């Protein structure tokens, strides 16, 4: 049984907690209050949330893969199970933005703004496709040094090339289904996938040099922050500046959480599960706030009309509800795995069948 690193769960928990906070403010806060200093400063901090989530995914990928590299270097049940999980993430990313709960109506929406919104890549699709890239790389059975050099090169190249890709006529002429993986999306691969690859690199360092990971990570994190600030102050036009600053800060945060892992073990079980079950928390809280193909979110009913007091009361309620959800779901999976699997399969198949046969 593979070891579970609590600091990584806490890193996910922080990211998801800020997502709940951020999406609530974004969707419900009165427009008249969005010019306040607090909101303006928060918008800057919010830019770290998705990168933290991506970094944690890359780190977890390294921890799960590198100690069992042989199981992921050839066709096996373990490999098939991984691809199923990654494909599920990509599919879930599309399902969350379906414009209609009907195959016919969805097809008829092609070319409309709703269809374009469906195709814009979200964080789940970004994670799924980026992790597939890593997995396909390991099927080539590369040497460890070559892997580190290649992934490091891609990690740097993506943010550097982001401005070029955004202005590229060729990329702009690609079919929307493909183009949105590169530009004009919520989380396009160019720029954002680099945080997942950075997480993989730091996870690789953790697996090979766990005793000295702290020292190496501090140096890497500080150097990245310094590089980012130098480039930003020098007004160097490159996506590398923002990536370096955020990446360095996230590494330092991961180091801080790793150093305090003994403290996290004393946290209530429900809080620990909040990070472990981050996927279900992410999906459900988005449906509650923004809605989904199955429901209208609170944005539809309340819109951007709430005061700070009202928004934060709602955030406390939603956070408590998501902690309970994560706890219950974790217990169900662990102690009643057959029931949990039955629930998942029932939801998946019911949704699929109704989506295919529903006409309106």
C-alpha positions in Angstrom: 0.0 0.0 0.0 1.5 3.3 -1.0 2.2 5.9 1.6 -0.1 8.9 1.9 1.6 12.2 2.5 -0.6 14.5 4.5 1.1 17.7 3.5 0.0 17.1 -0.1 -3.6 16.6 1.0 -3.3 19.9 3.0 -2.0 21.6 -0.1 -5.1 20.4 -2.0 -7.3 21.4 0.9 -5.9 25.0 0.8 -6.5 25.2 -2.9 -10.0 23.9 -2.8 -10.8 26.1 0.3 -9.7 29.2 -1.7 -11.7 28.0 -4.7 -14.8 28.0 -2.5 -13.9 31.4 -1.2 -13.0 32.8 -4.6 -16.0 31.4 -6.6 -18.4 32.7 -3.9 -16.9 36.2 -4.1 -16.8 36.1 -7.8 -20.3 34.9 -8.3 -22.2 36.6 -5.5 -20.5 39.8 -4.3 -22.3 43.0 -5.3 -20.8 44.7 -8.3 -20.6 48.0 -6.4 -18.2 46.4 -3.8 -15.7 45.1 -6.4 -13.7 48.3 -6.5 -12.8 48.1 -2.8 -9.0 47.6 -2.0 -9.8 44.2 -0.4 -11.4 42.8 -3.6 -8.6 44.3 -5.8 -5.9 42.7 -3.7 -7.8 39.4 -3.4 -8.0 39.2 -7.2 -4.2 39.0 -7.2 -4.1 36.3 -4.6 -6.8 34.3 -6.5 -4.3 33.8 -9.3 -2.4 31.3 -7.2 -5.4 29.0 -6.6 -5.4 27.0 -9.8 -1.6 26.7 -10.0 -1.5 25.3 -6.5 -4.1 22.6 -7.5 -2.1 21.8 -10.7 1.2 21.7 -8.8 -0.3 19.2 -6.2 -1.6 17.0 -9.1 1.9 16.9 -10.7 3.5 16.2 -7.3 1.0 13.4 -6.6 1.7 11.9 -10.1 5.4 11.7 -9.3 4.8 10.0 -5.9 2.4 7.5 -7.5 4.5 6.8 -10.5 8.3 6.9 -9.8 8.4 4.3 -7.0 6.5 1.9 -9.3 7.8 3.0 -12.6 7.8 -0.5 -14.1 4.0 -0.8 -13.6 3.6 2.3 -15.7 6.1 1.6 -18.5 4.3 -1.1 -20.3 0.7 -2.2 -21.0 -0.9 -3.5 -17.8 -4.0 -3.3 -15.7 -2.4 -0.6 -13.6 -1.7 1.4 -16.7 -5.3 0.9 -18.1 -6.7 2.0 -14.7 -4.7 5.2 -14.8 -5.8 6.1 -18.3 -9.4 5.4 -17.3 -9.0 7.9 -14.4 -7.4 10.5 -16.6 -10.0 10.1 -19.3 -12.7 10.4 -16.6 -11.2 13.8 -15.5 -11.3 15.0 -19.1 -14.9 13.8 -19.6 -16.0 15.3 -16.3 -14.5 18.6 -17.4 -16.8 18.5 -20.4 -19.9 17.3 -18.5 -19.6 20.1 -16.0 -20.1 22.7 -18.8 -22.8 20.9 -20.9 -25.3 23.5 -22.1 -28.3 21.2 -22.2 -29.2 17.9 -20.6 -29.9 16.4 -24.0 -27.7 15.1 -26.8 -30.0 16.6 -29.5 -30.1 20.1 -27.9 -26.3 20.0 -27.3 -25.6 19.2 -30.9 -28.0 21.9 -32.1 -26.0 24.4 -29.9 -22.9 23.9 -32.0 -21.5 27.3 -33.0 -23.4 29.2 -30.2 -21.8 30.9 -27.2 -23.0 28.0 -25.0 -21.1 25.5 -27.2 -18.0 27.7 -27.1 -18.2 27.8 -23.3 -18.4 24.0 -23.3 -15.2 23.7 -25.3 -13.1 26.1 -23.2 -10.7 24.0 -21.2 -11.2 23.9 -17.4 -8.8 22.8 -14.8 -9.9 19.2 -14.9 -9.2 18.9 -18.6 -5.9 20.7 -18.1 -4.9 18.2 -15.4 -6.1 15.1 -17.4 -4.3 16.0 -20.6 -1.1 17.2 -19.0 -0.9 14.0 -16.9 -1.5 11.9 -20.1 1.5 13.6 -21.6 3.6 12.5 -18.7 2.3 9.0 -18.9 2.9 8.7 -22.6 6.4 9.9 -22.0 7.0 7.0 -19.5 5.8 4.5 -22.1 9.0 5.4 -24.0 11.0 4.0 -21.1 13.3 7.0 -20.9 16.3 7.3 -18.5 15.7 9.3 -15.4 18.1 12.1 -16.4 16.5 12.4 -19.8 13.1 12.6 -18.1 14.2 15.4 -15.8 15.8 17.4 -18.7 12.9 16.9 -21.0 10.2 17.8 -18.5 12.2 20.8 -17.2 12.5 22.0 -20.8 8.8 21.7 -21.4 8.1 23.4 -18.1 10.1 26.5 -19.1 9.1 26.4 -22.7 5.3 26.6 -22.2 5.1 29.9 -20.4 7.9 31.4 -22.6 5.9 30.5 -25.7 2.5 31.5 -24.4 2.6 35.0 -25.9 3.7 33.6 -29.2 0.9 31.0 -29.2 -1.7 33.6 -28.3 -0.7 35.6 -31.3 -0.3 32.7 -33.7 -2.4 32.7 -36.8 -2.0 29.0 -37.2 -3.3 28.2 -33.7 -6.1 30.6 -34.2 -7.2 28.7 -37.3 -7.4 25.3 -35.6 -10.8 23.7 -34.9 -12.3 25.1 -31.7 -12.1 21.7 -30.0 -8.3 21.7 -30.4 -7.7 25.5 -30.3 -9.2 25.9 -26.8 -6.5 23.6 -25.4 -3.9 26.2 -26.4 -5.6 29.6 -26.1 -8.7 31.5 -25.0 -9.7 29.0 -22.3 -10.0 29.1 -18.6 -6.8 27.0 -18.2 -5.1 26.4 -21.5 -2.2 24.0 -21.5 0.3 26.7 -22.5 1.2 28.4 -19.2 -1.0 26.4 -16.8 0.3 22.9 -17.6 3.7 24.1 -16.5 2.6 24.2 -12.9 1.7 20.5 -13.1 5.0 19.7 -14.6 6.8 21.8 -12.0 4.9 19.8 -9.3 6.1 16.6 -11.0 9.7 17.8 -11.0 9.5 18.7 -7.3 7.8 15.3 -6.6 10.6 13.6 -8.4 13.1 15.4 -6.2 11.1 14.3 -3.2 11.1 10.6 -4.1 14.9 10.5 -4.8 16.2 12.9 -2.1 13.6 13.1 0.6 16.1 13.8 3.4 17.5 16.8 1.5 14.4 17.8 -0.3 13.8 20.7 2.1 17.1 22.4 1.3 16.9 21.9 -2.4 13.3 23.1 -2.6 14.0 26.2 -0.5 16.8 27.2 -3.0 14.7 26.5 -6.1 11.6 28.3 -4.7 13.6 31.4 -3.7 15.5 31.5 -7.0 12.2 31.3 -9.0 10.6 34.1 -7.0 13.7 36.3 -7.5 13.8 35.5 -11.2 10.1 36.3 -11.6 10.4 39.6 -9.7 13.5 40.7 -11.7 11.7 40.0 -15.0 8.5 41.7 -13.8 10.4 44.9 -12.7 12.4 44.8 -16.0 9.1 44.6 -17.9 10.3 41.7 -19.8 7.5 40.5 -22.1 7.2 36.8 -21.3 4.9 34.5 -19.5 7.9 33.2 -17.7 7.8 36.0 -15.2 4.4 35.2 -13.8 5.1 31.5 -13.9 8.4 31.9 -12.0 6.9 34.0 -9.2 3.9 31.8 -8.7 5.8 28.6 -9.1 8.5 29.7 -6.5 5.9 30.8 -4.0 4.0 27.5 -4.4 7.2 25.5 -3.8 7.8 27.5 -0.6 4.3 26.9 0.5 4.7 23.1 -0.1 7.9 23.1 1.9 6.2 24.9 4.8 3.3 22.4 4.8 5.8 19.5 4.6 7.7 20.8 7.6 4.5 21.1 9.6 3.1 17.6 8.7 3.2 16.6 12.4 0.8 19.4 13.1 -1.6 18.3 10.3 -1.9 14.9 11.8 -3.6 16.4 14.8 -6.3 18.0 12.7 -9.8 16.5 12.9 -10.3 13.7 10.5 -13.0 15.6 8.5 -10.5 18.3 7.7 -7.9 15.8 6.5 -10.5 14.2 4.2 -11.3 17.6 2.7 -8.0 17.4 0.9 -8.2 13.7 0.0 -11.6 14.1 -1.5 -10.9 17.4 -3.3 -12.4 16.3 -6.6 -16.0 15.8 -5.3 -15.7 19.0 -3.3 -14.6 20.9 -6.4 -17.4 19.5 -8.6 -20.2 20.0 -6.1 -19.3 23.5 -4.9 -19.2 24.7 -8.5 -22.6 23.2 -9.1 -24.0 24.9 -6.0 -22.6 28.4 -6.9 -22.7 28.5 -10.7 -25.1 25.7 -11.4 -24.8 22.8 -13.9 -26.8 21.1 -16.6 -28.9 19.6 -13.8 -29.5 22.7 -11.6 -29.5 26.4 -11.4 -26.8 27.8 -9.2 -27.1 30.5 -6.5 -25.7 33.0 -9.0 -29.0 32.6 -10.9 -31.1 33.4 -7.9 -28.9 35.9 -6.0 -26.5 37.1 -8.7 -23.8 39.6 -7.8 -26.0 41.4 -5.2 -24.7 40.3 -1.7 -22.8 42.3 0.8 -19.4 41.1 2.2 -21.2 40.0 5.4 -23.8 37.9 3.4 -21.1 36.4 1.2 -18.9 35.3 4.1 -21.8 33.8 6.0 -22.6 31.8 2.9 -18.9 30.8 2.5 -18.9 29.5 6.1 -22.0 27.5 5.4 -20.7 26.1 2.1 -17.3 25.3 3.6 -18.9 23.3 6.5 -21.2 21.5 4.0 -18.2 20.5 1.8 -16.2 19.3 4.8 -19.1 17.0 5.8 -19.5 15.9 2.2 -15.8 14.9 1.9 -15.9 13.1 5.3 -19.1 11.1 4.4 -17.8 10.2 0.9 -14.4 9.2 2.2 -16.0 6.9 4.8 -18.4 5.5 2.3 -15.5 4.6 -0.1 -13.3 3.2 2.6 -15.8 1.2 4.7 -18.4 0.5 2.1 -16.5 0.4 -1.1 -19.1 -1.7 -2.9 -21.9 0.7 -2.0 -19.7 3.7 -3.1 -19.0 2.0 -6.4 -22.7 1.2 -6.9 -23.6 4.9 -6.3 -20.9 6.1 -8.7 -22.0 3.6 -11.4 -25.7 4.4 -10.9 -25.0 8.1 -11.3 -22.8 7.7 -14.4 -25.1 5.3 -16.2 -28.3 7.2 -15.3 -26.9 10.5 -16.5 -25.5 8.9 -19.7 -28.8 7.2 -20.7 -31.0 10.2 -19.9 -28.6 12.5 -21.8 -28.7 10.3 -24.9 -32.5 9.8 -25.0 -33.7 13.2 -23.7 -34.9 15.3 -26.7 -35.5 18.7 -25.0 
